[in-house]
Amino acid sequence: MKTTKSLVPPQLLLKMGAWRSPVFMVDRIIDFKPGDDGSITVIKHVGFNEPYIPGHFPDNPVMPGVMVAEIFGQASEYLSLLNDYCHAHEKEYGNALKKFDDISRALQTPDGTERVLAERHRIVGFLAAQDLKFKHVVVPGDTIEVTSKLSMTDSHGFYHYDVSARVGRHIASQGKIINFRIERTRAESRGALIN
């Protein structure tokens, strides 16, 4: 898989995400397949200048597992957000977006950008990690390739994802992410305090 392509330019990727530095952990979306059995692949380049590297560990820098778990959560939320966007596009225009390049072009139109940002604002999510296993150390200089696949949803708003992280041919980590997603207005009406 080519790691030089990206579904969206960096400026839109940042706007689409609910995160900011120092925990914005996705550098690029390199693959996306929409649908109920959809998947996404993202990459993160790990550098010596990451804020958590100097203290973990000073003489032997290693990316903390919790940061790999954060990439899992962000990739999984991007998968759901992009699925929401594709559903909204199909509802409005009557045609399904299925190919990576078609989705990329649609997202980069003024209408597409406005729609995906409206979807970002409409939904809020809360993430949990489950059964994560760490099998290979990630160090500065590595590029992590994370894949998240939607495995199931339930009637209560929980989305379940199978996730894996690779560095080259090595599986660095794998497990499950659970994301509770709810409409912002519904969450606020129930007393949730949301930015």
N, C-alpha and C positions, 0 to 999 in steps of 0.2 A: 504494500500500500504506500502511495506517495505521501510523504509527510510535509511536502512543500505547499500543497493546496490547502485551502481553507474555505469553509462554507460561507463565512462572513468576514469582512475586514475587521481588524483589531478594534476600531472605534465602536462598531456595532456590537461586537462580542462583549465589550465592557458594558455597554448600555443594557444589553439583554440580561446580564448577570446581576444577581442580587448582592454580590460581594465586591469588596474593594481591597486595595493593598492594605496589609501584607498577606491577606488570605485569598486573593484572587488567584486561583490555581490552574486555570485552563489557558494555555497559550494559543491553541488552535483547535478547531473542530475539523477533523480530516475525513470523517465518514458519518453519514446519517441515513438511516432507513426508517421512514415513517410507518405507523400502523400499530395495531394491537400486539404484534410481535416485533416491534421496532427495536433498533439498536443505534448506538452512537459510539464513535471512537474519537478521543481527544488526545492531545499531547501536551506534556509539560516538560520544559527544559529546566533541569535543576542546576543552578549556578552557585558559586561560592558566596555570592552577595545576597542570598536568601536570608531573611532576618533570623531564622531559627538555626542556621548552620553553625555560626561561631560557638554556640554553647552546646551543641549536640554532635559531636564532642570535640573540644578544642584541638586535640592531637589526632583525631580520627573522625573527620566530619561524615555524618550519616544523616540522611533525611529521616525525620521522625515518622513512625508508622501512622500517627494521627494525621499527618499532612497528606499521606497517601489516601487515607480514609476520606479526607476533605475533597480530594480530587474525585473520588468515587461519587460523593454526594453532589458535587457541582456538575459532573458529567450526567448524572441521572436526572437532575433537575433540568439541564439543557435538553435532554431527550424529551421529557414531558412538555416543556415549553414549546419546543419545535413541533411536537405532535399536535398540541393545541393550536398552534399557528396554521399547520396544514389543514386541520379540520375547519378552522374559521375561513381559510382561503377557499376551500371546496364548497362550503356553505354559501359564500358570497358569489363566487364565480361559476360554480357548477362543474369545475374540473379538478381532479385530484392531482396534487403534486406528489410524484413518486420518485423522480430521479434527482440525484445530488445536484447536478448542474442546474436543473429547472428550479429547484428549491432555492439555491444560491442566488440565481438571477431574480426570483420573485422577492426574496428578502431584501435585496439591495435597491428595489424601487422605492420611491417615497411612500407609496401606499403600503408596501410590504413592511418597511421599517416601522411605520406608524402602527400597523396591525400587530406586529410581534411585540412592540413596546406596550401596547394596550393589553395584550395577553399577559405580559410580565406584571403589569400593575393589577390586573384582575384577580390573579391567583397568588396565594401565599402558601408556602410549604414548610414543613418541619421534618427533619431527617433523623434517621437512626441507622447505625451500622449493626450488622448481625453476622456472627460466625466468620469474622475476618481472620485470615491466616496470612502470615508474613513468611515468605520463603526465600527471599533474595534481598540483599542489602542494596539500597539506592544511595548513590554518592554524587557529589557535585560533578558535573560533566555528563551525567546520564540524561537520556531522554526517556521519559516514561510514556508509554502508550496505554491508555486506559479505555477499555470497552465496557459499556453498560448495555444490558439487554433487558427489556421489559419482560418479566416472567409472568406477572399476573396483576390484576387490579381487583379490588373488592367493592362492595356496595357502600362501604363506610368512608371511601376516599383514600384508601391506602394503596400505594403503588409499590410493587416489589420488583427489584432489579437484581440480576446476577451480574457481578462486576469482577473484572480482572485487570491487573496491571502487569505490563511486560517491560522489561529493559532488554532490548535485543531479543534473543531467543529465550531468555529466562523469565519465568513467571515470578514476579516480585511479591504479589499479593493477590488474593481472591476472596470472595465472600458474597454477602448480600447487603443491599441498601434498601431501607423502607422509607418511603416518603409519603407523609400525610399531606394532601393538597386540598385546599378549600378556597372558595371564593372569598376575596377580601371583605366584601360587604357582609357576608354571612359570619365570618370570623369576628368582625368588629361588633356586629349585633349581639354576639354572644359574650362580649366583654374582652376580647383579645386586644391588647395594645400593640399596634403594628405601625412601624415607621412608614 
